[in-house]
Amino acid sequence: MDDDKESPWEKATRGFLFIVLDPDLVGDAEAFRATARSVLDQSLSLKPMAGTDEAALPGTMEWRREGERRQTGIPLPDDHANQLLQITSNLNIAPPEWL
């Protein structure tokens, strides 16, 4: 990429790598599940860090947020809603009912 051009990923600030293994392929899956459950339970029973109400695991906030949004919907900032309304107007189509 030319150094003078703006990166298409300029706003990207995080990257993720997920590796999924079937524990049964490398050992005893039930023993793995029991050990994992024990580590999770011990982690959740730890004293919360200063400034927090509870000990949590990675993904806890996201899991809760997903449940809330299943009930209340995904919040849509006004500027995004306005952009969507402008697009539907430009395309001469009706906006979705939820907008």
C-alpha positions as CSV (number, residue, x, y, z in Angstrom):
1,M,0.0,0.0,0.0
2,D,1.2,3.5,-0.8
3,D,2.3,5.3,2.3
4,D,0.5,8.5,1.2
5,K,-2.9,6.8,1.1
6,E,-5.1,6.4,4.0
7,S,-5.4,2.9,5.3
8,P,-8.9,1.3,4.8
9,W,-8.5,-0.1,8.3
10,E,-7.5,3.1,10.1
11,K,-10.4,2.8,12.6
12,A,-9.7,-0.9,13.3
13,T,-8.2,-1.1,16.8
14,R,-8.6,-4.8,17.6
15,G,-7.9,-8.1,16.1
16,F,-9.1,-11.5,17.2
17,L,-7.9,-15.0,16.7
18,F,-10.2,-17.9,17.6
19,I,-8.9,-21.5,17.8
20,V,-11.5,-24.2,18.3
21,L,-10.4,-27.6,19.3
22,D,-12.4,-30.7,20.0
23,P,-11.0,-31.9,23.3
24,D,-12.0,-35.4,22.6
25,L,-9.4,-35.5,19.7
26,V,-6.5,-34.7,22.0
27,G,-7.6,-36.4,25.3
28,D,-10.5,-37.0,27.5
29,A,-13.3,-34.5,26.7
30,E,-15.2,-35.0,30.0
31,A,-12.0,-34.5,32.0
32,F,-11.4,-31.3,30.1
33,R,-14.9,-30.1,30.7
34,A,-14.6,-30.8,34.4
35,T,-11.3,-28.9,34.7
36,A,-12.6,-26.0,32.6
37,R,-15.7,-25.8,34.8
38,S,-13.6,-25.8,37.9
39,V,-11.4,-23.0,36.6
40,L,-14.4,-21.0,35.7
41,D,-16.1,-21.5,39.0
42,Q,-12.9,-20.6,40.9
43,S,-12.4,-17.5,38.8
44,L,-16.0,-16.3,39.4
45,S,-15.6,-16.8,43.1
46,L,-12.5,-14.5,43.4
47,K,-12.7,-11.2,45.2
48,P,-13.7,-8.5,42.6
49,M,-11.0,-6.1,41.4
50,A,-11.1,-2.6,42.9
51,G,-13.8,-0.6,41.2
52,T,-15.8,-3.6,40.1
53,D,-18.9,-5.2,41.7
54,E,-18.0,-8.8,40.8
55,A,-15.4,-11.1,39.4
56,A,-16.2,-11.8,35.7
57,L,-14.8,-13.7,32.8
58,P,-14.0,-12.4,29.3
59,G,-17.3,-12.2,27.5
60,T,-19.5,-11.7,30.5
61,M,-20.4,-8.2,29.6
62,E,-21.1,-9.2,26.0
63,W,-23.2,-12.2,27.1
64,R,-25.3,-9.9,29.3
65,R,-25.6,-7.2,26.6
66,E,-26.8,-9.8,24.1
67,G,-29.5,-10.9,26.5
68,E,-30.6,-7.4,27.1
69,R,-30.7,-6.6,23.4
70,R,-32.7,-9.6,22.6
71,Q,-35.3,-8.1,24.9
72,T,-35.0,-4.4,24.1
73,G,-33.4,-4.3,20.6
74,I,-30.0,-2.9,19.5
75,P,-29.7,0.8,20.2
76,L,-29.4,2.9,17.1
77,P,-27.8,6.4,17.5
78,D,-29.7,9.3,15.9
79,D,-27.0,10.0,13.4
80,H,-27.2,6.4,12.1
81,A,-30.9,6.5,12.0
82,N,-30.8,9.7,10.0
83,Q,-28.3,8.2,7.6
84,L,-30.5,5.2,7.0
85,L,-33.5,7.5,6.5
86,Q,-31.5,9.5,3.9
87,I,-30.5,6.3,2.1
88,T,-34.1,5.1,1.9
89,S,-35.2,8.5,0.7
90,N,-32.4,8.5,-2.0
91,L,-33.4,5.0,-3.1
92,N,-37.1,5.9,-3.0
93,I,-37.9,3.0,-0.7
94,A,-39.9,2.8,2.6
95,P,-37.7,2.8,5.7
96,P,-38.0,-0.3,7.9
97,E,-40.8,-0.2,10.5
98,W,-38.3,-0.3,13.3
99,L,-36.6,2.8,12.1
